[in-house]
Amino acid sequence: MPPMPFARSNFDLCKLGEKFYAIGGYTTCLTRHVLCFDGYRWDFTSDLCASRSALRAIVLRRWPDPRWILNDEEETLHTNSIKTAKKSLEQSIIIHSDS
């Protein structure tokens, strides 16, 4: 497995489909970057709306497009998820931080 583009600790890792996602963490400060590993290389996918470290990621089934959930504001995310969660057959990632 190739190394990540930059060293980090305290991130969470989860699998969605055939890809692994490294979410948040700590480099020399808290980070909001989300990286995706497809089995060959790490790619930058998006940023969280806020930097997070020592977090938990949970994969849920029947959620809308997982790409928007990583960028959305919490209130909009909550409203949209209630309206659309029952209609989708996709998987997605929800970020939870203890801080």
C-alpha positions in Angstrom: 0.0 0.0 0.0 1.4 3.4 -0.9 1.8 6.0 1.9 -0.7 8.8 2.3 0.3 12.2 0.7 1.1 13.5 4.2 1.5 11.9 7.6 -1.5 12.1 9.9 -2.8 10.6 13.2 -6.2 10.4 15.0 -8.1 10.0 11.8 -10.9 7.6 11.1 -10.9 5.1 8.3 -14.0 3.5 6.8 -14.9 1.5 3.7 -17.6 2.6 1.3 -18.1 0.3 -1.7 -14.6 -0.7 -2.9 -12.8 2.4 -1.5 -11.4 3.3 1.9 -11.8 6.9 3.2 -9.4 8.5 5.7 -11.3 11.3 7.4 -9.9 14.2 9.4 -7.1 13.7 11.8 -4.1 15.5 13.0 -0.9 16.5 11.1 0.7 19.5 12.8 -2.8 20.8 13.5 -6.3 19.5 13.1 -7.2 18.6 9.5 -10.4 18.6 7.5 -9.1 16.7 4.5 -10.8 13.5 3.3 -8.6 11.1 1.3 -9.8 8.1 -0.7 -7.8 4.9 -1.4 -9.0 2.9 -4.4 -6.6 0.0 -3.9 -3.8 1.6 -5.8 -3.4 5.2 -4.7 -4.6 7.9 -2.3 -6.6 10.8 -3.8 -8.0 13.9 -2.1 -11.8 13.8 -2.3 -13.1 16.8 -0.3 -12.9 18.7 2.9 -15.1 18.5 6.0 -17.0 21.6 6.9 -14.8 21.8 10.0 -11.5 20.3 11.0 -11.9 17.1 13.1 -9.6 14.8 15.0 -10.3 11.7 17.1 -13.6 11.3 15.4 -15.8 8.3 14.4 -17.1 7.6 11.0 -20.2 5.4 10.5 -21.3 3.9 7.2 -25.0 3.8 6.8 -27.0 2.1 4.0 -29.9 3.8 2.2 -28.5 7.3 2.3 -28.3 9.9 -0.5 -25.2 10.6 -2.5 -22.3 10.2 -0.1 -20.3 13.0 -1.7 -22.5 15.8 -0.5 -22.7 14.6 3.1 -19.0 15.4 3.6 -19.5 19.1 2.7 -22.9 20.0 3.9 -23.7 22.2 6.9 -25.2 20.3 9.8 -28.6 21.9 9.8 -29.0 21.4 6.0 -27.7 17.9 6.3 -30.2 17.0 9.0 -33.1 18.5 7.0 -32.1 16.9 3.7 -31.4 13.5 5.3 -34.9 13.3 6.8 -36.5 14.1 3.5 -34.3 11.8 1.3 -33.0 8.9 3.4 -35.9 6.6 2.7 -35.6 7.1 -1.0 -32.0 6.2 -1.6 -30.3 2.8 -1.9 -26.8 4.2 -1.8 -24.3 4.1 1.1 -22.8 7.1 2.8 -20.6 8.4 5.6 -21.6 10.4 8.6 -19.0 12.1 10.7 -19.3 12.3 14.5 -16.8 14.0 16.7 -16.5 13.9 20.5 -15.1 17.4 20.5 
